[in-house]
Amino acid sequence: MDTSEQEAFFVRKSGPFDNLALLKLWTESTPRAIYPTRKIGTLNEG
């Protein structure tokens, strides 16, 4: 994989994750894992 975008498309195509789950993993879970003490925003409906 050359980019994280390509990896996300590959995981979406071959894995059990839907678009929302991938978006949350990419934008919320990964930053929380890298920076556990920082306040990270979340994606909420609306």
N, C-alpha and C positions, 0 to 999 in steps of 0.2 A: 504494500500500500504506500502510495506517495503522500497522501494527505489524510487528515482526519475526516474530511468530507467523503473521500472515497471509501474509507473504512466504515463510516456510518451507512452509506448506501449498500455496501456489501453485507453488513450485519442486518440491515432492514430486509434485504432480499433473501437472505439465507437463515435468518433467526426468528425467534418467537416474539420480537418486539414490534409494536405498532409505532406510528410516527410520533405520537405524543410521548410514549415511553422513551424513545430514542432522544427526543428533544430534551427531556428532563435529565436523562443521563449525561448528555453532552453539555448542557448549560448549568445544571444544578449539582448533580452528584459528583462529577469529576472535579469541579472547582472546590467543593467541600472537602473532598479527599486530599487535595493538594494543599489547601489552606484551611485547616480545621478550626482555627481560632478567629477567622474573619467572618463577618456577617455577609451572607450571600442571599440575594433576592430569590424569589420564587415566581413561577408562572402560575397565575391564578385566572380562573374563568372571568371573563368580562373585561 
